[in-house]
Amino acid sequence: MAFRARKSPLCRQVTDNKQSVHCNFKNTAIAFGNLATLIGATDSGQAGSINAVCTNGTPTPGFKYASARTTGTDFRMQCAGSTANDFITYTLYQHADGATAQVTGGTAIAHPDFTATGATQTLVLSAKILATDKQLKLVQSYTDTITVTTVFGI
């Protein structure tokens, strides 16, 4: 799955001394590789990252993550050219362990490892597919794009 960074309208703010402050992102991908789809298979997890930098003095933003494959609060990978039912649901986390800081799609959340210091920071994101969510799925290539939006004032 790929990440696409998007600046929110509030990403550019003006401080009292009229200095402009910004947040910028660079994305990477999380690739699960080949998944075992057998009954009784184990969960599958992988980690990736985004690089983020906000001008020193910027109020630390929250991040809102949205899956391109659903309008709900979950995250889905879908098989190219397939029906809406050919998808695999996964869970996104703001930590490499695949258990800490679970993300709810469309809801702004502070990243536990990010502060606005003016330096580029690599923020880990991980994704986990439960064994029950991949059982009996078609052997295909599944993809998703996650849009990351900065949100101030959370």
C-alpha positions as MATLAB code, in Angstrom:
seq = 'MAFRARKSPLCRQVTDNKQSVHCNFKNTAIAFGNLATLIGATDSGQAGSINAVCTNGTPTPGFKYASARTTGTDFRMQCAGSTANDFITYTLYQHADGATAQVTGGTAIAHPDFTATGATQTLVLSAKILATDKQLKLVQSYTDTITVTTVFGI';
ca = [
       0.000    0.000    0.000;
       1.216    3.487   -0.680;
       0.940    6.641    1.333;
      -0.033    9.982   -0.149;
       0.565   13.074    1.944;
      -1.927   15.890    1.775;
      -1.636   19.216    3.501;
      -4.782   20.376    5.162;
      -5.904   24.002    4.723;
      -4.730   24.534    8.287;
      -1.253   23.212    7.609;
       0.049   26.681    6.887;
      -0.422   28.910    9.871;
       0.765   32.392   10.718;
       2.204   33.115   14.128;
       1.922   36.396   16.023;
       5.206   37.616   14.545;
       3.925   36.887   11.008;
       6.318   33.997   10.385;
       4.888   31.301    8.195;
       5.093   27.751    9.534;
       4.764   24.596    7.476;
       4.543   20.841    7.634;
       5.800   18.629    4.820;
       5.741   14.886    4.261;
       7.516   12.293    2.170;
       5.910    8.906    1.794;
       7.025    5.321    1.494;
       5.170    2.060    0.996;
       4.277   -0.919    3.158;
       4.440   -4.188    1.232;
       3.035   -7.397    2.710;
       4.524   -9.593    0.001;
       2.922  -13.001   -0.587;
       0.362  -13.859    2.063;
      -0.569  -17.354    3.160;
      -4.332  -17.658    2.725;
      -4.774  -21.038    4.351;
      -7.311  -21.698    7.075;
      -5.548  -21.345   10.406;
      -2.859  -19.091    8.939;
      -1.228  -16.539   11.203;
      -1.646  -12.774   11.180;
       0.542  -10.850    8.719;
       2.214   -7.572    9.599;
       4.622   -5.160    7.975;
       5.993   -1.711    8.765;
       6.717    1.362    6.677;
       7.240    5.010    7.421;
       6.545    8.578    6.473;
       9.039   11.396    6.850;
       7.543   14.502    8.384;
       8.925   17.938    9.187;
       7.156   20.943   10.676;
       8.765   24.320   11.209;
      10.065   24.711   14.749;
       7.373   26.415   16.825;
       4.477   24.957   14.879;
       1.809   23.511   17.143;
       2.332   19.763   16.851;
      -0.317   18.519   14.415;
      -2.379   15.400   14.456;
      -2.552   13.114   11.473;
      -5.711   11.881    9.815;
      -5.368    8.704    7.760;
      -7.893    7.709    5.103;
      -8.022    4.562    2.969;
      -8.768    5.025   -0.729;
     -10.774    1.771   -0.697;
     -13.418    2.695    1.868;
     -15.319    5.682    3.159;
     -15.603    4.198    6.637;
     -13.225    4.027    9.559;
     -11.503    0.818    8.443;
      -8.650    0.248    6.004;
      -8.969   -2.041    2.985;
      -6.787   -3.353    0.211;
      -8.654   -4.216   -2.946;
      -7.819   -6.421   -5.881;
      -7.375   -4.407   -9.095;
     -10.316   -4.738  -11.465;
     -12.373   -6.720   -8.959;
     -15.744   -6.224   -7.376;
     -16.208   -4.242   -4.183;
     -16.345   -7.539   -2.269;
     -12.807   -8.601   -3.221;
     -10.925   -6.834   -0.463;
      -8.789   -7.545    2.578;
      -9.314   -5.469    5.703;
      -6.242   -4.469    7.691;
      -5.451   -2.429   10.788;
      -3.062    0.533   10.760;
      -0.847    1.445   13.730;
       1.476    4.336   14.530;
       4.029    1.953   16.006;
       6.204   -0.812   14.554;
       4.883   -3.516   16.894;
       1.510   -3.699   15.126;
      -0.345   -3.409   18.426;
       0.312    0.063   19.869;
      -1.421    3.304   18.789;
      -4.132    1.826   16.558;
      -5.485    4.256   13.967;
      -9.169    4.790   13.212;
      -9.637    5.919    9.615;
     -10.757    9.532    9.202;
     -10.008   10.458   12.822;
      -7.137   12.820   13.682;
      -4.620   11.381   16.129;
      -1.266   12.627   17.398;
       1.683   10.476   16.380;
       3.399    9.374   19.613;
       6.881    9.958   18.154;
       6.391   13.368   16.499;
       7.061   16.906   17.679;
       7.507   20.011   15.537;
      11.252   20.656   15.836;
      12.154   21.811   12.331;
      14.034   18.552   11.695;
      12.827   15.731    9.462;
      11.539   12.823   11.523;
      10.850    9.304   10.309;
       7.500    8.165   11.688;
       6.846    4.447   11.716;
       3.510    3.105   10.558;
       2.650   -0.566   10.532;
      -0.222   -2.594    9.209;
      -1.582   -5.951   10.256;
      -3.919   -8.342    8.470;
      -5.660  -10.781   10.764;
      -5.609  -14.406    9.665;
      -9.418  -14.432    9.571;
      -9.463  -11.443    7.185;
      -7.312  -13.140    4.556;
      -8.781  -16.639    4.664;
     -10.402  -17.808    1.442;
      -9.479  -14.617   -0.436;
      -8.503  -14.750   -4.081;
      -4.785  -15.047   -4.773;
      -4.284  -11.651   -6.389;
      -2.430   -8.387   -5.922;
      -4.217   -6.152   -3.404;
      -3.448   -2.452   -3.004;
      -4.552    0.595   -1.081;
      -3.448    4.207   -0.900;
      -3.616    6.002    2.420;
      -3.959    9.764    2.421;
      -2.329   11.445    5.416;
      -3.676   14.887    6.284;
      -2.258   17.183    8.952;
      -4.770   18.548   11.435;
      -4.050   21.303   13.944;
      -5.895   21.900   17.182;
      -6.690   18.313   18.116;
];
